[in-house]
């Protein structure tokens, strides 16, 4: 049974901690002086809540593993494509949040914050809590180079999360630290081209020392 030897004789079966006991606080971690990782369990305000950010981006964005692929593998497969909405990755939104924004099920929406923007397909459902959005990870990144912010056309949540570690101590990825706003997308929906094979350059194009992106955009070297 877990910790049975320790409970029977804490001295003979000390735990691998400085005190040999179960520690609820760590003098070692506290001694590092890291403001984002105190020596005991503590609630810290989430990132992106300073100034007017809380009002501008009120919805917590969650992401997780999709059922239709493994991470991003086989995003171009039939199972993954069949789950998309108008070719875009679905984003789950609570009916109350959808209602105040005029979003209906199956519409194309835009998610945005201070980092980036992406398009997605709205799925209005009670499966996500009010005040939260859920966007699966792994949709292949498809930037629109014609857009001022190179908005992702496909629904990749990585463009919305902050490129920061979870803390100075852990150095882990902060995948669930994004806050966003969402709105109906009423413009012309750009086609998703990331699943298409890349274009081949002719000899003349290579001589011009240009490169074609996966959707045919030309970028100077």
C-alpha positions in Angstrom: 0.0 0.0 0.0 1.2 3.5 -0.8 3.5 4.9 1.9 2.7 2.0 4.3 6.4 1.5 5.1 6.8 5.2 5.8 3.7 5.3 8.1 5.0 2.2 10.0 8.5 3.6 10.5 9.1 7.2 9.3 12.7 7.1 10.4 13.7 3.9 8.7 11.7 4.7 5.5 12.2 8.4 5.2 10.9 10.1 2.0 13.2 11.7 -0.6 12.6 15.2 0.8 15.0 17.4 2.9 13.0 16.6 6.1 12.3 13.0 5.2 8.6 13.8 5.7 5.6 14.8 3.6 6.3 18.5 3.0 3.5 21.1 2.4 6.1 23.8 2.0 9.6 23.8 0.7 12.3 26.0 2.2 14.5 25.1 -0.8 12.0 26.4 -3.3 11.2 29.4 -1.2 14.9 30.2 -1.0 15.0 30.6 -4.7 13.0 33.8 -4.4 10.9 33.2 -7.5 7.9 35.4 -7.5 6.0 33.1 -9.9 6.8 29.9 -7.9 6.5 30.3 -4.1 7.6 27.6 -1.7 4.0 26.5 -0.9 0.8 25.9 -2.8 -0.7 29.3 -3.7 -3.1 30.9 -6.0 -1.5 33.3 -8.5 -3.5 35.6 -10.8 -3.5 34.3 -14.4 -1.5 36.1 -17.0 -3.3 38.4 -19.3 -5.5 40.0 -16.6 -3.5 43.3 -16.2 -4.9 46.6 -17.1 -7.8 46.4 -19.6 -7.0 42.9 -20.8 -9.6 41.2 -18.6 -12.4 43.3 -20.2 -11.0 43.0 -23.7 -10.4 39.3 -23.6 -12.9 37.8 -21.1 -13.0 34.2 -22.2 -10.6 31.5 -21.0 -9.3 29.3 -23.9 -8.8 25.7 -23.2 -7.2 23.2 -25.6 -6.9 19.4 -25.4 -6.3 16.2 -27.4 -8.7 15.6 -30.3 -10.5 12.3 -30.8 -10.0 12.4 -34.6 -6.2 12.4 -34.7 -3.1 12.1 -32.6 -2.0 15.7 -31.8 -1.5 17.0 -35.3 -0.9 13.7 -37.0 -3.4 12.9 -39.7 -5.1 16.2 -39.6 -5.4 15.8 -43.3 -7.1 12.4 -42.8 -10.8 11.8 -43.5 -11.7 11.4 -39.8 -10.2 14.7 -38.9 -11.6 16.6 -41.8 -15.1 15.1 -41.2 -15.2 16.8 -37.7 -14.4 20.2 -39.0 -16.9 23.0 -39.7 -16.7 24.5 -43.1 -13.1 23.2 -43.3 -12.2 24.8 -40.0 -11.4 23.4 -36.6 -14.4 23.5 -34.3 -14.4 25.7 -31.2 -16.8 24.9 -28.4 -18.7 27.8 -27.0 -21.5 27.9 -24.3 -24.9 29.0 -25.5 -24.9 32.0 -23.1 -21.6 33.2 -24.5 -22.7 32.6 -28.0 -26.0 34.4 -27.5 -24.6 37.7 -26.3 -22.2 37.7 -29.3 -24.8 36.8 -31.9 -23.0 33.5 -32.7 -25.0 30.5 -34.0 -24.0 26.9 -34.3 -22.0 26.2 -37.5 -20.9 29.8 -38.2 -17.3 30.8 -38.9 -15.9 32.8 -36.0 -12.7 34.7 -35.2 -10.8 34.2 -32.0 -8.3 36.9 -31.0 -6.3 38.5 -28.3 -3.1 40.6 -27.9 -1.0 37.8 -29.5 -2.8 36.7 -32.6 -6.0 35.8 -34.4 -7.4 32.6 -35.9 -10.6 31.4 -37.6 -12.6 28.5 -36.4 -16.1 26.9 -36.7 -18.5 27.6 -33.9 -20.1 24.6 -32.1 -22.6 25.9 -29.6 -22.9 23.4 -26.7 -23.3 22.9 -23.0 -20.3 20.6 -23.1 -18.1 23.7 -22.3 -18.5 25.9 -19.2 -19.8 29.4 -19.5 -16.9 31.9 -19.8 -14.7 29.3 -21.5 -13.9 28.2 -25.1 -12.5 24.8 -26.1 -10.4 24.5 -29.2 -8.6 21.2 -29.9 -4.9 21.3 -30.6 -3.3 20.0 -33.7 -5.0 21.8 -36.5 -2.2 22.4 -39.0 -1.1 26.0 -38.9 -2.2 27.9 -42.0 -1.2 31.6 -41.8 -2.8 34.1 -44.2 0.1 36.2 -45.4 -2.3 38.6 -47.0 -3.6 39.5 -43.6 -1.8 42.3 -41.5 -1.4 39.8 -38.6 -1.0 36.7 -40.8 -4.1 35.4 -39.2 -4.3 31.6 -39.0 -7.1 30.4 -41.3 -7.6 26.9 -39.8 -8.0 27.1 -36.0 -4.7 26.5 -34.4 -4.7 27.5 -30.7 -1.0 27.9 -30.5 -1.2 31.3 -32.1 -3.3 32.6 -29.1 -1.2 31.3 -26.2 1.6 33.2 -24.7 5.1 32.0 -25.6 6.1 32.0 -21.9 7.1 29.3 -19.4 4.7 28.2 -16.7 7.2 29.5 -14.1 10.9 30.2 -13.7 11.3 27.0 -11.8 9.3 24.5 -13.9 10.0 25.9 -17.4 7.0 24.1 -18.7 4.8 25.2 -21.6 1.9 27.4 -20.7 -0.7 25.8 -23.0 -3.8 26.8 -21.0 -2.9 30.4 -20.1 -4.7 32.2 -22.9 -7.6 34.6 -22.6 -9.5 35.6 -25.8 -12.5 37.2 -27.3 -14.6 35.6 -30.0 -16.8 37.2 -32.7 -18.7 36.2 -35.8 -16.7 36.4 -39.0 -18.7 38.1 -41.6 -16.1 38.6 -44.3 -15.1 36.3 -47.1 -13.7 33.1 -45.5 -10.3 32.4 -47.0 -9.8 28.8 -48.1 -7.7 26.5 -46.0 -4.7 25.4 -48.1 -2.4 23.7 -45.6 -3.7 20.2 -46.6 -2.8 20.8 -50.2 0.6 19.8 -51.6 3.1 22.5 -52.1 3.5 24.1 -55.5 6.6 23.3 -57.6 8.8 26.0 -58.9 9.7 26.3 -62.5 13.3 27.0 -63.5 12.5 30.7 -64.1 10.9 31.0 -60.7 14.0 29.5 -59.1 16.2 31.9 -61.0 14.2 34.8 -59.5 15.3 33.5 -56.1 11.7 33.5 -54.7 10.0 30.9 -52.6 6.4 29.7 -52.8 4.6 29.0 -49.5 2.3 26.0 -49.1 -0.6 28.1 -50.6 1.3 29.6 -53.4 2.3 32.9 -51.7 5.6 34.2 -52.8 8.1 35.4 -50.2 11.5 36.9 -50.9 14.5 35.3 -49.4 
